[in-house]
């Protein structure tokens, strides 16, 4: 039994590390690179914290933009449209927002950055559990 304990401990720690990593993706749009991180992977029904790091073509953090997040579930027959919008606040060198997914399933997400009068959107999909 004493020999089995270290093995069980290693397996549990490895499993915890696998679940600790959030949802991450990187997308390029226009002159910017967007590094998106959601605190849960997969995202879940309810609150999910999204962090968005925006970098310019030189790889420098963009901290002088207005960033917002729109998210919606594709329309389904017999259901009201589910469209939501959240502003992202600058914290350090990244923008942070809380998305509240009202139900599980596929969601469309659009991060919109406005800087110097120019709007740059980036779109992606998440499957909420």
N, C-alpha and C positions, 0 to 999 in steps of 0.2 A: 504494500500500500504506500509506503514511504517513497518508493521509486516512481510510482505513478503520479504522485502529487506535482512534481516539477513539470511533467509533461502536460497535465491538465491546466496548470497555471499558464504555461506558454501558449496553449491553444486559446484560452480565454482572453489573454492579452492581445493576441493576434486578431481575434474576432472583434474585440472592442476597437482596435485601431482601424479595422476595415469599416466599421459603422461610424466612426468619428469624422471621416472625411465627408464634406458636403458636396453638393452638385457644383461642378465647375465647367466652364466653357470659355473659349476665346474666339472672338469674331472680329473681322476687319470690315470697316465700312468707311468709305471716303478716305480721309487722311488719318483716321483714328483706329486704334486697336482697343477693343473692349474685353476686359477680363471680368467675367461675371462669376460670382460665387454665391450660392444659396446654402444656408446653414444646414439643410437636411438633404439627404440623397437616398431615395427620391424625395422631392418636395411632398408635403403632406397637406391634408385638409386642415385649414386653420392658418395661423400665422407662420410665415417663413421670412427670415431676414435675408435680404439680398444686398450684396456689396458689389459695386461696379467701379472698377478702376479704368479710367479712360487715359490712353496715352497717345501723344501726337506721333507724327512720322519719325521723329528723332528718338522716340521712346521715353520722352519726358512726360510726367504726370500732368494732366490737364485739370487744373483746380479753379478755373475761372468760367465755368460753364453752368448752364441750368440743365439739370438732368431730371427727367420724369419717366415713369414706368406705366405703361398701359398693359392690361392683361385681360383676356377674354376667353370664354369657352366657345368653341364652334357651336353655331345654332343647332338646336334639336327640336324636332316637332313636338308641340304641346308645352314647350318651356319658354319662359321669358328670357330675353337675351341677358347674358351675364358679362357686362363690361365694367371694368374698374380702372381707376387711375390713382397713382400714388406719386408724390414728389419724392425725390431723393435728396437728402441733405449731405453736404460735404462734411466728412469726418477724416481728418488727416489728409491723405492723398487719394481717398476713394469716396464714392457717394454711397449712402446707405438708405435703404427703404424697407418697409415691411409690407409684404404681400399677403393678403388673407384669401386663400383659395376656398371658395364656399362648398366645393364638392370635388370628389376624385374624378379623374379622367384627363383627357388631353386639353391643354391650355396653350393659347398663343400669347407670347410675351413680346412687347416692343419697348426697347429702351431708346428714348429720344433725347439727344444732346443738342442744345442751342448754345452756340459760341460765336461771338462777333457777328450776330445776325444770320448765321448759317445753321440750318437744322440738319442733323445727321441721325437717321434712325438705324437701328439694328434689330432684327427680328429673330426669334428662335421659339421652339416649342418645348414644353415640359409635360411629363406625364405624372400627374399628382396622384398619390396613393391615399 
